[in-house]
Amino acid sequence: MKNPYCVFDKQEREEIHKKYNLAALVRDMMAGGAFKSYEQEVSDEMRRRLGEARDLGGVIVPYCALVRDAAETLGRPQSGVVSGIGGNGSALVSTDLLADGYINPLSARLVTKRAGAVFLDGLRGNIALPKGGNVSITWATVEGGAVGEVAPKFSQVVGTPHTLGAYTDITHQLVTQSSLPVQNLVGELILQALARGIDSAAFSGSGSDGQPLGIVNTSGVSSIDGITADEPTRADILRFIAALDGADVETERAVWVAGAAVKAKLAGTLDLQLVKNVAGTENVGGVTGAHYLLSNGKIEEYPFFTSGLCPAKSLFFGDFSQLIIAGWGDGVTLTVDPYTRSKDGGVRIVVMKDVDIMVRHGEAFAKGVILS
């Protein structure tokens, strides 16, 4: 069974799950790749199958080898919080499925994907997504007359590869281990490094200096100005929703995303319109509970996600299905740097991935600064 996120079929993925040793690959690369390991053979086969895909050098590591089988994690509930490695170790637990139900483990770590973004991986060449305009309406001037013919205007949102580089340092003692938990840990560190770079670009990419163009800098995104710093109100919140409604954006799938400081501010801000009576005085006797802007993981009944990778002082609201995260090739390209950490025996693992951020409709998003 072929999977759209992997050049290997089900049987080949199962073999990789059984035989692939990420720690052994790192050790071999530290030694200069003196012998042709199974892992290098997998990389060569991926290069052969990828054909014209860009070659970033190093060894190509398939996603299904980065985090190995972890059947006990099936059904683990997803969180709306992305925060690196958690204190309880939950972020170290594999979330990709067995080969028969394989999902891309990188996409599972993207807060933008959890918020609804579309993740397209395994691309070969540049892509162009159609962007349709509104259909113009005309009326017949007389009974039986023909209506005017107005052709709708269409455009394209083009995606081209932008090379993302990320790295993580591991200790000498860790790389000498070969156990499955250690391999999962190394794979998790690699995936987290990439996910952080992609999510950051999705929000704030400048579109220059090799970066993709993120939501903040995309034309058409509504900017909610005039919010009093550190004093957001329900009226301010409703302006975000009104911005999407005014652009005829269907908000059924819309969500909020902000950093931890904005979350804390919204969760601790009372909606004063709800705790005052009709006369405008404090309705002490009539209030049975506090009403906060953010409550039970929602703002105005729309889900709220927390990410430390969006601008720290800003609040985002939008239909993230209009955000496309495109990835070229399959898996990631890995190189090993044994020199930077040579004094303490550590190893720096550098990973590279070709990606692009594509916002189909900027009008599907609104942003505003909440904190000073």
N, C-alpha and C positions, 0 to 999 in steps of 0.2 A: 504494500500500500504506500503510494507516494504521498509525501506531505509537502504542502506549499512552502513551508519554512525550512526545508532541508533537502539537499540533493540526494540523500540516501533513503531507500525504502525501509519498510518496517523491519525486515529481516536484517538488513545491514545495520540499522540503528540498534537492534538488540545485540548484535555482535560487538558494536562499539561500547555499549553499556557494560558488557562483560569484560572486554579486554583493554579498554583505553585506560591509561595510567597517566594522569596529568602531572603528578609529581615526578614520575620517571622522565617525562618529556622535558620538564624544566631542568632536571639534573643533566640530561643528555645535552641540552642546549648550553648549559654552563660549561660543559666539557668540549664544546665546539662541534657537537653533532658528529662524533667520530664514527658512529655506526648507524645503519639505516634501521631505525626503530619502527615498530608498528604504528606509532603515532605520526611519524613522518610520512609513512606510506599513506595513511589516511589523508594527510595534508596534500600530498602529491595527487591523489585521486580526486580530491575536491578541486584542485586547480585544473585538472584535466576536464572535469565535468562543467566547471564554471565557464570555460571557453574564453570569451572576450571580457569577462569581468576584470576589473582593475586589480592589479597585483600590488599589494602594499608591502611585499617582502615578508620575512619571518615565516612562521609556521601557522597554517590555518587550522583553527580548532573549532570543530562543529559544536553547535549549541548543546546537542545531546550528550556531549562529553564534559561540559563545564559543570553541570550539576547532575549527579547520577541518580539512579532509581531510588525513590523514597516513598514506597507505597503507603507508609503510615501517615503521610501528609495529605493524602487525598481527602478532599472535603474540608480541609482546614479553612475556616472563614477568613475572608479578605478584610483587611483593615483599611480605613481611610487615611491612615497616617503613614508617611514615609520618613524614616529617621535613621538611616544607616543601620548599624548593628545595635539592636535593643539590649537592654540590661538583662532581660530574661532569656536571651539567646534565640528568640523566635525568628529573627531575621536571618539566622544561619541555617534554618531548616529549608530543605529543597522544596520548591513548589512546582517543578515540572513533573509531568505524569509519566507513567510507564510508556514504552515505545508504542503501544497500540493506541494510546490516547495522548500522544505527544503534543505539547504546546511549546511555543517559543519562550524559554525562561527569561530572556531579556525583557520582553514586553511585559511580563508579569511584575517586573520591578519598577516600571515607569508609572509615576503618579498620574501623568497625563493619560496613559492608557486606561488606568482605573477610573479616571474621570470621564472616559468615553472616546478618547482619541483613537483613530484607526491606524494600526501598525501594519505597514506593507514591507515585508522583508524578502530577501532572495531575489531582488531585482537585478537585471543584467545591463540594460541601457538606460538612457534618460527617459523620464516619463512625463506625460502631459495629461492633466485631468481636465475634463470639460467644466466650464463654469458658465451656466446658463443665465441669461438676463430675464427680466420680467416680460411677459407677453403683453403688448399694447392692446388696448380695447378701443374699438370704434363702433359707431351706431349708424344704422341705415337712415338716410335723411328722408326717404319717402317709403310708403308701403310697397313692398316688393322690390325695393332698391337693394343694391349690393352694399355690403359693408366694406369699409376701406381695408386694404391689404397692407399690414404692417409686419415686417419680418422681425422676429426677435433677434437680439444681438447676443452672440456667444463669444466667449473668450476661453483662454486656457491658463491653468496654473501649472507651471513647469517645475519639475524636480530634477536637480542635478547633484551628483555626489559631492559632499563636503567631508573631508577626512577628519574624524574625531580621534584624538589620541588621549589615552588615559593610562595611569599607572598605579600600581600598588606595591608596597614593600612587604616582603615576608622574611622571617628569620631563617637562619641557616638550619636550626633544629627542625623547623616546620617542613622545609623542603626535603629533608632526608627521610621523612615519613612517607608511607605508601598506603596507609589505611584509607578506607572509603570516607570516613568523616573529615579527614584532613584534605582529601581531594575536593570534597564538597565545599569546605571552607575556602580553599584557594579559588575554586570556580565562583563561589559567591562573591568574594572580594572583587574579582574581575568584572562580574556582571554589575555589581553595585557601582563600580567606578564608571562604567559606560553609561549606566542608567542616569547617574547624576549629571553627566555631561549632556546627555540628550534632553533631559527634562529642563535643565538650565537654559539650553538653547531654545527650546520650545517656547519658553516664556520671554526670554530677554535677548535672543540672538540678534546681532546688529546688522547682519546681511553684508558685512564687510570683513576684511582681514581673515577670509576663509570661513567665516561663520555663516550658518543659515540665517534666515530672517524669521525672528520669533514674533509672538503675538503682540508684544509691546510696540514693535516698530512696523507693524503691518497696517497698510492703508485701510480705512473703513472701520477700524476698531473704535468703539465709543469711549471717550475719556470723560469720566464723571468728575467734573471740576467743582470747586466751591465747598467741598466738605471741610468743616472745621476740624483741624488737626486734633486728634485725640478725643474728639467729641462727636462721633458718628451718631446719627439718629435714624429712626425708622424711615423718615422721609428720604434720607440719603439712600438707604437701602432700596427703597421702592424706585428710585431713579435708575438704578442698574437694570431692574426688570423692565421698566418703561422704555429704556433705550433699545432693548431687544424687541419688545412688542412694537415699538414705532418703526422698526426696520422689517416688520413682518416675519420675524424669526420665531419658529415654533419652539417654545420654551419647555416642552414636556421633558426633554432630556438635559436641560440646563443644570449646571452645578456651580458651586462656589469653590474657589481655591485661594488659599492665603497661607502665609507663614505663621509660626507659632505665636509671635507677638500680636499679630492682628487677631488671631483666634482668641487669645486671652482678653483682648480689649472688647471684642464683640460679645464674648460669653459673659463678661462682667458689666456690660452696659444695659441699664434698664431702658425699656421703651416707655418714655415718660407719657406718651399719648395714652397708654393703657393704664397708667396708675394715677390718672387725674380724672375727676368727674366732669360732668358737662359744664359746670360753672368754671372749670379751670383750676379749682383748688384741690389739694391733696385728698384723695378719696381713701382715707385710711380705713374707714369702716367697711368699705365695699370691696377691697382688694383681698382675695383669698390666697394669692401666691404671686411671686415676682415674675415679671415677663421680661426676658432678656432677648437681645437681638439674635443671638446664637443660642439655641437650646436643643438638646437631644440630637446633636449632630446635624441640625438643619437651620437654615435661615429662610423664613417665609415659605416653609415646606419644601425647599430645594436642598438637596444633600450638600454637605460641606466637607471638603478634603483639605488636609494640612500638608504642606510641603515647604521645606526649607530651601527649595531651589527656585522659587519665584521671588521677585523683588520683595524684600522684607517688610516694607511699609505699605504694600499695596494689596488690594482685594480684587479678585478676578471673578467674573460671572459670565458663563457662556455655554454654548452647545459644543462640547469638545469633539463631537463626531465630525465637525467641520475642520478639525486639525488632523492632518495626515503626517505621520512619521514614516518616512521612507528609508529603507535600508538596502544596500547593495551587497551582493554576494551572500554566502551562507556562513554563519558563525563569525568568529573574530580572528584577526591576525595577531599573533603573539610573538614577541621577541623578549629575550632575557638579557638584562644588564647586570653582570656580576661585579662591576667595578665601583659604581656609586656608593654601595654599602660595603665595600671590601674591608673596611676597618673593623666592622663588627660581624663580618661573615654573612650578612644579609644579602638578599637578592631583590632587585627591582624588576618586576614584570610589567612590560609595556604592551598595551593592547591598542589596536587601531580598528576603526570601523567607518565605512563610508555611509553617511546618512544625509538626509535633508528634511527640513521642516516646511510644510506646505499648509497654509491657511486658505481654504477654499473661499470662504466668505468672511471678511473681517467684521462685517456687521453682526456676526453671530457671537461677538465678544464685547464685553464692557470691562473697563478697569478704572480704579480710582485709588488715590492715596488716602489712607486712613490715619496713619501715625505721623508725627512730626519728625 
